[in-house]
Amino acid sequence: MTKPLVSVVIPAYNHERFIGAGIDSVLNQTMSDLELIIVDDGSTDNTAEVIKAYNDPRISYTWQENQDAYNTINRGMRMARGRYISILNSDDVYTTDRLEKCLQHIEKMGAEVVFSDVIPIDDEGRPLTEPGFGWNLWHQKNRDYYFQHNNDEYTGFLNGNYMVTTSNLFMTHQAVQKTGQFTSLRYLHDYDYIFRLMLACPGKVSYLHDAQLLYYRIHGGNTLSEAAITGREQDLEVIEKYMLASLPEEHRDRVRTGANRLRQLEREINEVNTELAQLKQINPSSLGRRAMAKARRLLS
């Protein structure tokens, strides 16, 4: 069989409502030399039925028991036959010219990896364009930092993930082979992977910052949960790991020690602030002599 130019990998899980739009956005690209590899990570809704309703020889469908997103993407990338590999999460959508524009940019820049700017959308597919919307403020802050630091991708990513999502990755097959598989970080496997791509392909990762080629879905049902803590803990690990990876070996212990001390000081400041807030709410007449002395020291 003739190998396709681009392999698009969709890791699918319980997105019966959204996956049709994603599939359509791939099949209707302005360039058609592609294969679409869909790996269903044990969906329990009608995701499989939506996929099987398509009759296009470019689509291959595989079902597996639930193994989480990073394993699903890895399996899809192992199946990929194209010169280029592109990823699309099953609730996101490509612009119709995304693959063509990414190909043009990667060839023009002599790059091995390209990612673009994105357009946030809601559950109904409506663009979330209000400048004051919280996500837009966060993303613009990350973009501004990148531009303020001479368009240095590595420094920009240490500040924040302005790639946003695995759906934004367009890579040569060679870059994937040099970088390896996604690691088992449930919430930040994309963030970890872009750092590894930059280390494996130095100078070959390019940000197509003036083109919005991906609709990134922000779900209205998202709420604060334990995942917010886990995600931030993983964020700490990723930042420390790749901050150190960018330094000469002889400097890493010194920087690691300083970073740990800063983290400890921040915890101590938060603890003291909590104690101060609690003490200000206590009636002094209810405190013993020793507690009063401690309160005076903290409040002085």
Summary of the structure (lengths in Angstrom):
residues: 300
radius of gyration: 23.2
end to end distance: 78.1
largest distance: 85.5
contacts: 904
relative contact order: 0.12
helix: 49%
strand: 18%
